[in-house]
Amino acid sequence: MDEDLKKQQELYDQTWQKGLQIGKEERGNLQTNLEFLAETNLLKPGNRILEIGCGIGSVVAELTTQGYDITGTDISREAIAYGLKKYGDIKLQVQAAEMLEFEDETFDIVLSFDLFEHIAQVDRHVSEVFRVLHAGGYYLFQTPNKYSNAIFETLSKKSLKWRRAHPSLHTPGQLRRRLSEHGFEVRFVKMNPINEFTLNKLKKRFGPLSNIFKHTNFRRVPLAWQPNMYVIARKIRN
């Protein structure tokens, strides 16, 4: 692991340690992420699956109980140690998203949620995903939409400091072009992320104004204004 990644690891170890001390186990919308995987209908018995940026391994644990062969990786040693203690016999490893320790064409499906936007060396990450996937394999992931997220974060934080944590926000068009350049065919799936997790998150930031989202069906919102992009990227080149 190079020096930049070691610094990143130290930062995320500190962040996870502080969060777990106050009971913050989940950083993403677990319910909607699992619904997305179910809707793709692409996970099949016998698939080898990798989740990058798995945090404490909640998705890994859920899919393991469903009988899938899945391994989770995260750069944070704190998150992985906590996940192994919490969930027991699941496969979790400490690895950086930009430097995967797997052989070429190891997996049928790669997953990530709330990861892509955090990676400064994002081309390096996409190249690694491409490398470890079988031909015809899928990268299924979620990442915030730059169009809506930039506005949301600026309003809620009243500054542009969010750019430090999200150096790789993309618009739908930018994301499609970047993935295409790496040999992926891309399509988007609209999901409705409104549930208890997101409403609580919005309430903390916007108070009573968050109630306007309760009756919003984001499946009907144009792709450009989706809060999150759910992506099916298929490896079409060797």
C-alpha positions in Angstrom: 0.0 0.0 0.0 1.5 3.3 -1.0 1.8 6.4 1.3 -1.3 8.1 0.0 -3.4 5.0 0.6 -1.9 4.6 4.1 -2.9 8.1 5.0 -6.4 7.4 3.7 -6.5 4.2 5.8 -5.5 6.1 8.9 -8.3 8.7 8.2 -11.0 6.1 7.7 -9.8 4.1 10.7 -10.3 7.2 12.9 -13.7 8.0 11.3 -15.0 4.4 11.8 -13.7 4.3 15.4 -15.5 7.5 16.3 -18.6 6.5 14.5 -18.8 3.0 16.1 -18.2 4.4 19.6 -21.5 6.3 19.2 -23.3 3.3 17.6 -23.1 4.4 14.0 -22.8 1.1 12.2 -24.4 1.9 8.8 -23.3 4.8 6.6 -25.4 3.9 3.6 -29.0 3.1 2.8 -28.8 -0.7 3.4 -32.5 -1.3 2.6 -32.5 0.4 -0.8 -29.1 -1.1 -1.7 -30.4 -4.6 -1.1 -33.6 -3.8 -3.0 -31.4 -2.7 -6.0 -29.5 -6.0 -6.0 -32.8 -7.9 -5.9 -34.2 -5.9 -8.8 -31.2 -6.5 -11.0 -31.9 -10.2 -10.8 -28.2 -10.7 -11.7 -26.9 -12.5 -8.6 -27.0 -16.2 -9.3 -26.2 -19.3 -7.3 -22.6 -20.2 -7.9 -21.5 -16.6 -8.5 -18.3 -15.4 -6.9 -19.1 -11.9 -5.6 -16.9 -9.1 -4.2 -18.1 -6.0 -2.3 -15.5 -3.2 -2.2 -15.8 -0.7 0.6 -18.0 -3.0 2.6 -17.7 -1.2 5.9 -18.6 -3.6 8.7 -20.0 -6.1 6.2 -23.8 -5.8 6.5 -24.4 -6.5 2.8 -21.9 -9.4 2.9 -23.6 -10.8 5.9 -27.1 -10.6 4.3 -26.0 -12.2 1.0 -24.0 -14.9 2.9 -27.2 -15.9 4.7 -28.9 -16.1 1.3 -26.2 -18.7 0.2 -24.0 -16.5 -2.0 -20.2 -16.8 -2.1 -19.2 -13.2 -1.3 -16.1 -11.5 0.0 -16.0 -8.0 1.4 -13.1 -5.6 1.5 -12.6 -2.2 3.1 -9.6 0.0 3.7 -10.5 0.5 7.3 -9.1 -2.0 9.8 -11.5 -0.8 12.4 -14.5 -1.5 10.3 -13.4 -5.0 9.3 -12.5 -5.9 12.8 -15.9 -4.8 14.1 -17.7 -6.6 11.3 -15.9 -9.9 12.0 -16.8 -9.6 15.7 -20.4 -8.7 14.9 -21.2 -11.2 12.2 -18.8 -14.0 12.8 -18.1 -16.4 10.0 -18.2 -14.2 6.9 -15.4 -13.3 4.6 -14.0 -9.8 5.2 -10.5 -8.5 4.3 -8.6 -5.2 4.7 -7.9 -4.0 1.2 -7.8 -0.6 -0.7 -10.3 -0.1 -3.5 -7.4 1.1 -5.7 -5.2 -2.0 -5.1 -7.1 -5.3 -4.9 -5.2 -8.4 -3.9 -7.0 -10.8 -6.1 -6.0 -12.6 -9.3 -7.4 -11.5 -12.7 -10.9 -12.6 -13.5 -11.7 -13.9 -10.1 -15.3 -12.6 -9.7 -18.6 -12.7 -11.6 -20.0 -9.7 -9.8 -18.4 -6.7 -8.0 -20.5 -4.5 -5.7 -19.9 -1.1 -4.0 -22.2 1.4 -2.2 -21.3 4.9 -1.2 -17.7 4.2 -2.3 -17.0 5.6 -5.8 -17.4 9.3 -4.8 -14.7 8.9 -2.1 -11.9 7.6 -4.3 -9.5 10.3 -5.6 -7.7 7.8 -7.9 -11.0 6.7 -9.4 -9.5 5.4 -12.8 -7.2 3.2 -10.8 -10.2 1.8 -9.0 -12.2 1.2 -12.1 -9.2 -0.6 -13.7 -9.0 -2.9 -10.7 -12.7 -3.7 -10.9 -12.3 -4.5 -14.6 -9.3 -6.7 -13.9 -10.8 -8.9 -11.3 -14.1 -9.4 -13.2 -14.7 -12.2 -15.6 -15.6 -11.2 -19.2 -19.3 -10.4 -19.2 -19.2 -9.8 -15.4 -21.0 -7.0 -13.7 -20.1 -4.0 -11.5 -23.2 -3.1 -9.6 -22.9 0.0 -7.5 -24.4 3.2 -6.1 -22.9 6.6 -5.9 -24.4 10.1 -5.3 -25.4 12.2 -8.3 -23.1 15.2 -8.7 -26.0 17.4 -9.9 -28.1 16.9 -6.8 -25.5 16.1 -4.2 -23.4 19.2 -4.8 -26.4 21.3 -4.1 -27.6 19.2 -1.1 -24.1 19.2 0.6 -23.5 22.9 0.0 -26.8 23.9 1.5 -26.5 21.5 4.5 -22.9 22.4 5.3 -23.0 26.0 4.1 -19.6 25.5 2.5 -17.7 23.6 -0.2 -15.7 21.5 2.4 -17.7 18.4 1.3 -15.4 18.2 -1.8 -12.6 16.8 0.3 -14.6 13.8 1.2 -16.3 13.5 -2.2 -13.5 14.1 -4.8 -15.1 11.9 -7.4 -18.7 12.9 -7.7 -20.0 12.3 -11.2 -23.0 13.4 -13.3 -24.8 10.5 -15.1 -23.1 11.5 -18.4 -19.6 11.7 -16.8 -20.0 8.4 -15.1 -21.2 6.7 -18.3 -18.2 8.1 -20.3 -15.7 7.1 -17.6 -16.9 3.5 -17.3 -17.2 3.2 -21.1 -13.5 4.2 -21.5 -12.6 1.3 -19.2 -14.6 -1.2 -21.3 -18.0 -1.3 -19.5 -21.5 -1.0 -21.0 -23.6 1.1 -18.6 -27.2 1.4 -17.7 -28.9 3.1 -14.8 -31.7 1.9 -12.5 -33.9 4.4 -10.7 -34.6 3.6 -7.1 -36.7 5.2 -4.4 -34.4 5.8 -1.4 -37.0 7.2 0.9 -37.3 5.1 4.0 -36.6 5.4 7.8 -32.8 5.7 7.2 -33.0 8.5 4.7 -35.8 10.4 6.5 -33.8 10.4 9.8 -30.8 11.6 7.9 -32.7 14.4 6.2 -34.4 15.4 9.5 -31.1 15.9 11.2 -30.0 18.3 8.4 -33.2 20.1 7.4 -35.6 19.6 10.3 -39.3 19.9 9.5 -38.5 20.7 5.8 -37.5 17.1 5.4 -41.2 16.1 5.5 -41.5 17.2 1.8 -39.6 14.1 0.8 -42.0 11.6 2.5 -44.3 11.5 -0.5 -41.7 11.8 -3.2 -41.3 8.8 -5.5 -37.8 9.2 -6.9 -38.5 6.6 -9.6 -40.4 9.3 -11.4 -37.7 11.9 -11.1 -35.5 12.4 -14.2 -32.1 10.7 -14.0 -30.3 14.0 -13.9 -32.0 14.8 -10.6 -31.8 11.4 -8.9 -30.1 11.8 -5.5 -28.2 8.6 -6.1 -27.2 6.8 -9.3 -27.7 3.0 -9.2 -25.5 1.5 -11.9 -25.3 -1.8 -13.8 -21.9 -1.8 -15.6 -21.1 -4.9 -17.7 -17.6 -5.8 -18.7 -17.7 -6.1 -22.5 -13.9 -6.1 -23.3 -11.1 -8.4 -22.2 
